[in-house]
Amino acid sequence: MLRFPSFLFCAFTCVALSNHLRADDANYFLIRYLPGENWNHSISYEDQPGLRKHHSYLQKLHINDQVVMGGPVDGEPGSLMLVKTGSREEAEVIARQDPGVETRIVKAEITAWYVQMSSMRFVRRQPVPPIEDPDQTFRLKRIDRESQINLED
């Protein structure tokens, strides 16, 4: 019996699926933030008016697990953000409601990303208070049921 190598099967499946993908099929979207029409090129990034509201908005999305990751790209203008949503329309709402976009300090470009492989676990993150006493003890709790790691006290 002739055996078909599994990696070839996966490669052919990915190619076959990619021919039928539409933006409606995506569950991840890249939002590229670029300087908007109200960006002041004569001052630094940190001094742009209204940028704190933009960062605060993204922080809230991250805490609520809508933003998977984000940050600047070396040698490229602006930054990228990966969001997990149910549809392109949800990604557009996220971008449109961003205070930086509303005030036109930044503009957002949205691209569907069909993630077919990832080692990331989508784990809920909450703000953690700063450690005041480095000798204090901590209680560890597993929050990702699919994780291979089993933590005890």
C-alpha positions as CSV (number, residue, x, y, z in Angstrom):
1,M,0.0,0.0,0.0
2,L,1.3,3.4,-1.0
3,R,1.5,5.8,2.0
4,F,1.0,9.5,1.5
5,P,3.2,11.6,3.8
6,S,1.2,13.6,6.3
7,F,3.1,16.8,5.7
8,L,2.2,16.6,2.0
9,F,-1.4,16.1,2.9
10,C,-1.4,19.2,5.1
11,A,0.3,21.2,2.4
12,F,-2.2,20.2,-0.2
13,T,-5.1,20.8,2.2
14,C,-3.8,24.3,3.0
15,V,-3.4,25.2,-0.6
16,A,-6.8,23.8,-1.5
17,L,-8.5,25.7,1.4
18,S,-6.7,29.0,0.6
19,N,-8.3,29.0,-2.8
20,H,-11.8,29.2,-1.2
21,L,-11.1,31.6,1.6
22,R,-13.0,34.9,1.9
23,A,-12.7,37.7,4.4
24,D,-15.9,36.4,6.0
25,D,-14.1,33.1,6.8
26,A,-11.3,34.8,8.7
27,N,-11.3,34.9,12.5
28,Y,-8.1,37.0,12.9
29,F,-7.5,40.4,11.4
30,L,-4.4,42.5,11.2
31,I,-4.9,46.2,11.9
32,R,-2.1,48.3,10.6
33,Y,-1.9,51.7,12.3
34,L,-0.3,54.5,10.3
35,P,0.1,58.2,10.9
36,G,-3.3,59.9,10.1
37,E,-4.0,63.3,8.7
38,N,-3.8,65.0,12.1
39,W,-0.4,63.4,12.9
40,N,2.1,66.2,13.8
41,H,5.3,65.2,12.1
42,S,7.2,68.0,13.8
43,I,6.9,66.4,17.3
44,S,7.9,63.0,18.7
45,Y,5.7,59.9,18.9
46,E,5.2,60.3,22.7
47,D,4.1,63.9,22.3
48,Q,1.3,63.3,19.8
49,P,-1.9,64.7,21.3
50,G,-4.5,62.1,22.1
51,L,-2.2,59.1,21.8
52,R,-2.7,58.2,25.4
53,K,-6.4,57.6,24.7
54,H,-5.5,55.4,21.8
55,H,-3.1,53.3,24.0
56,S,-5.7,53.1,26.8
57,Y,-8.3,51.8,24.3
58,L,-6.0,49.1,23.0
59,Q,-5.0,48.1,26.5
60,K,-8.7,47.5,27.4
61,L,-9.2,45.5,24.2
62,H,-6.1,43.4,25.2
63,I,-7.3,42.8,28.7
64,N,-10.7,41.6,27.3
65,D,-8.9,39.2,24.9
66,Q,-9.9,41.0,21.7
67,V,-6.3,42.0,20.9
68,V,-4.0,39.0,20.6
69,M,-0.8,41.0,20.2
70,G,0.5,44.2,18.8
71,G,3.4,46.5,18.4
72,P,5.8,48.4,16.0
73,V,7.5,46.6,13.1
74,D,11.2,47.3,12.8
75,G,12.0,49.5,9.8
76,E,8.3,50.1,9.0
77,P,6.1,53.1,9.8
78,G,3.3,52.6,12.3
79,S,2.5,49.4,14.1
80,L,0.5,46.2,13.7
81,M,-2.2,44.7,15.9
82,L,-3.6,41.2,15.6
83,V,-7.3,41.0,16.7
84,K,-9.5,37.9,17.1
85,T,-13.1,38.7,16.1
86,G,-16.1,36.9,14.7
87,S,-16.2,38.9,11.5
88,R,-14.5,41.6,9.4
89,E,-17.3,44.0,10.5
90,E,-16.3,43.5,14.2
91,A,-12.6,44.3,13.3
92,E,-13.9,47.5,11.5
93,V,-15.9,48.5,14.5
94,I,-12.8,48.0,16.7
95,A,-10.7,50.2,14.4
96,R,-13.5,52.9,13.9
97,Q,-14.1,53.3,17.7
98,D,-10.4,53.8,18.4
99,P,-10.0,57.3,19.8
100,G,-6.8,57.7,17.7
101,V,-8.7,56.9,14.5
102,E,-11.7,59.1,15.6
103,T,-9.4,62.1,16.0
104,R,-7.4,61.1,12.8
105,I,-4.1,61.0,14.7
106,V,-3.8,57.5,13.2
107,K,-5.5,55.7,10.4
108,A,-6.2,51.9,10.4
109,E,-5.9,49.4,7.5
110,I,-7.6,46.0,8.1
111,T,-6.5,42.8,6.5
112,A,-8.0,39.3,7.0
113,W,-5.5,36.7,8.3
114,Y,-6.3,33.1,7.9
115,V,-4.3,31.6,10.8
116,Q,-3.9,27.9,10.1
117,M,-1.1,27.1,12.5
118,S,-0.2,28.6,15.9
119,S,1.4,27.5,19.1
120,M,-0.3,30.3,21.1
121,R,-2.9,29.7,23.7
122,F,-5.4,32.4,24.0
123,V,-5.3,33.1,27.7
124,R,-7.2,35.8,29.5
125,R,-4.8,38.4,30.9
126,Q,-5.7,40.7,33.8
127,P,-3.7,43.7,35.1
128,V,-1.4,42.5,37.9
129,P,-0.6,44.8,40.9
130,P,3.1,45.5,41.3
131,I,5.0,43.3,43.7
132,E,5.9,45.3,46.8
133,D,7.5,42.5,48.8
134,P,9.7,40.2,46.7
135,D,9.7,37.6,49.6
136,Q,5.9,37.2,49.7
137,T,4.4,33.9,48.6
138,F,2.2,33.4,45.6
139,R,-0.6,31.1,44.8
140,L,-0.5,29.7,41.3
141,K,-3.7,28.8,39.5
142,R,-4.0,27.1,36.0
143,I,-6.2,29.3,33.8
144,D,-5.7,27.5,30.5
145,R,-7.5,24.1,30.7
146,E,-5.9,23.0,27.4
147,S,-2.4,23.7,28.7
148,Q,0.0,20.8,29.2
149,I,1.3,22.5,32.3
150,N,-0.3,21.5,35.6
151,L,0.5,24.0,38.4
152,E,-0.1,23.4,42.0
153,D,0.5,25.6,45.1
